[in-house]
Amino acid sequence: MKNTHLLFNTGIGRQKPNSIRNKEVSCPFCEREKLTDILAEEGSILLLKNKFPVLEHTYPTVLIETDDCHSELSVYPEDHLIRLIRFGLTHWQKMMASNKYKSVIFFKNHGPLSGGTIAHPHMQIIGLEDIDYGEKVKASDFEGLTIHEKNGTVFSLSTVPRVGFYEFNVKLGDIQDITAFAKYIQTAAHYILHHFPFPCTSYNLFFYKYNESIYAKVVPRSVTTPLFIGYFIPQVPNNIEWMKNDVHERYFGKG
């Protein structure tokens, strides 16, 4: 029987610190001298084994984005942003190329409604032993109204969102030139946190490899619609053309 669900170890889960909900909790990622099982590092960027492996039958790693606990992807300087995305893509692809896992997921949680527990900026790269996430990914997940395009890298607003409402897609053109890819991801995150038409403090960033192409999806998070929770029916807003134009004018100028 095919395994379709991940087992979450609640015993380990109860031990995890939560600095998003409780600001008094000491940040474990700020105490760098106490970090163990470091797999790779580049300046302030670290990749290490997850100290709290709550998902069974996986190889969980944490990518600490910066040594600044109060910074955030949407405001990183361009050089750090590009270094971070390149570092993450490299180690994600390296884990995939090891052929030890059915699939490897690479994602980021930010904010109280994102599903994360640690406020310090970080991502996760997790090898899944029994589950192929690609079986639940479709080409239509990345279709959308083009906001901007540069050197083959395309930034769009989804017309067929996976969960519903607003989702930003970025398709990487050339793995050797990730500048536009990284900056489009940052633009989506910045727009969600600072210019979204509804107050929004949370988002998720997901990376996918599909049909030999690399995609990123940036999803603003709020209370999930009950139609999706109960029936897996996504909803599509009737004004995405307005948002496409708004993002373009704010970040890329009119026209």
N, C-alpha and C positions, 0 to 999 in steps of 0.2 A: 504493500500500500504506500502510495506516494506521501511524503511528509509535507504538509502545507502550513503547519503552525510551528513557531518557535516556542520552546519551553523557557519560561521566565522563572528564575530561581528567586522566590520571594524571601528566603532566608538571607541571601546576599543583598537583595534589594533593600531590605530594612536597614542594612548597615551603611548604605551610601549617604554621604553628607549632602545636604540640599541648601546651597547658598543662594538659590533663586527665591525660595520661600522664606528662608530664615537668614537675614542679613548678618546675624551675629555669628554664624558658622564660619570658622576659619577656612579660607580658600586653600585646598590642597595643592592647586597648581601654582600658587604663589610661593610655596615653600620648596623651591627648586632643589635645594640641597638634600631634601628628603625623598625626592622622586627616585624610583628604582625601575629596572627593566627598560632602560632607554634603548630604543632600537635605532634611532637616527636623529641627527640634529643639524640645524643650519641657522646660526645666529640665535635668535630668540625662539625659533620654531623647533618644537620637539615632537617626536613620535615615540610612544611608549606603550607597553602592554597595559591594558585596563586592569586596575587594581581590584575592580568589582565586576567580575565576569558574570553578569546576571543572566545572559543568554546562553543556554546550554547548547553543546555541539557547535560551538563557534570559536573563532580566534579573534577576540576583540582588542582593538588598539585605539588609543586616543591621540589625536594630533593637537597639541597645544599651539595656538596660533601666534601668541605674543607673550611677552613677560608683563604687559600692561593689563592688569585685571579690569580696568575700566574702559578699555578701548573696544572697538567693534569693527567687523569687516567693512561696514558701510563707510567708514572714515579712515581706513588705512591709507598711508601714503602709497603712491603708485608702485614704487620699487618693492615695498614690503608685500603689497597685494599680489603682484606678479610672482614674487619669490614663493609666497605661500601657496598659491594655486598650482604652480609648477611642482613644488615639493609634494603636495597632496596627490596630484595626478600621477607623479612618478611612483610613489609608494603604493597607490591603488593598483596601478598597472603591474607593478612588480609582484604584488600578492596574487593578482589574477594569473600572471604568467607562471607562477609556481605550480599550477595545476593541482594544488592540495585541496581546493574547495569547489563546491558545486557552483558558487558564485561569490562575489565580493561586493559589499555595499559600502558606499562612501557618502556621508551626509553630515549636516550641521543643524543643531537646534539653537535658536536664540529667543529668549524671552519667556515669560511665565506660562504662555499657552502653547509652547513649542514641544513640550514633552521632555525637556531637559531638566537637570537638577543642579548643575554647576554653572554659575554665572560667568566665570572666566572664559574668554573666547576660546572655543575648541571645536574640533570636528571629530568624527569617528570613522575608522575604516575597519570593517568587520568581515572576516571570512566565514561564509556559511557552509557547513559541511553537508547538509541535506536538502537545502532549498535553492532553487534557481529563480532569482527574482525576475529574470528576463521572461519567464513564462507569463507574467502578468503585465508585461509592457507591450504597447502597440504603437505603430507608427503615428496614429492619430493623436497620441498623447503629446506630441511635439509640434502639431500643426497650429498655426496661429497667424495673426495679423503682424506683419513685419514692422517693427518700430525703427530698427536701424540695421545696417549691414556693413561690414568692413572686412576686406581680405578673405571673403568666403565664410566668415563667422556671422551668424544670423541671430538677432535679438528679437523675440516676438512675444505677443500676448496671446495666450492659448484660446483657441475657439472650441476645443474639445477637452476641457480640464478633467484631470483624473478624479479629483474630489469635488470640484465645483467652484463656481464664481471666478476669481481672478488667479491666474497662474502665469508666471513669466518663464519663457523658455530661451535657452541659449544653445545653439548648435556650433560646435567647434569646427572651424574650417581647416586649420593646419596645426598639427600638434607641435610643430617647431616654432610657431608664432602664436602664443596664447594671450598676448596683450589685450586684444579686443574681447576675447572670451572672459578674462578676469575682470575687465572694466565693465562689461555688460552685467556680470553677476553683481558687482558692487553697485551699479546703478539701480538694479532692481531692488536690492536690499535697502538702499538709501531712500528710494521712492516710497517703499512700504512703510518705513519708519517715520518719514518726515513729510510726505505729501499725499499719502493715501487719503481718499475721500471720507474714510471712517477712521477713528482713532485706532491705531494698530501698534502694538509693542512687541509682537512676536512674528517670527517667520521660520521656515525650514528651507534648507538648501539640499537638494538631492542631485547626485551625479549618476548617469546611466551610460552604459555602453550598449548600443543597439545597432544591429546591421553594420558593424565595424565603424560606426560614428560615435562620437562622444557628445553627450548632451548634459546640460544642467537645468534644473527646474527650481525656481525660487517661489515659494508658496506663502503668502500672508496667512497667519493663523489667528482664528477667533474660535468661538464655540462652533463646533461642527454641526452642520445642518442635520436635523433628524431624518430627513429623507435619504441622506447618504448612510447614516448609521443604521437605519432600519431596513433599507431596501437597496443600497448601493446605487441610488439614482442621483447622479451629479446634476447640478443646476447651472445654467449659463446665463449671465446677466445680459440684458438687452442694450447695454451701452458700452461695450468693449471698444468700439471705434473711438468714443470720447477719450477713454483712458489711454489708448494707443497714441492719440494725438497729444494728450497732456504730457506723457512721458517724453515724447519726441521733442516737444517745444521746450520743456524744462531743461533737458540734458543735451540736446543736439541742435537746437535752434529751430526756427520755423522753416517750413518748406519741405 
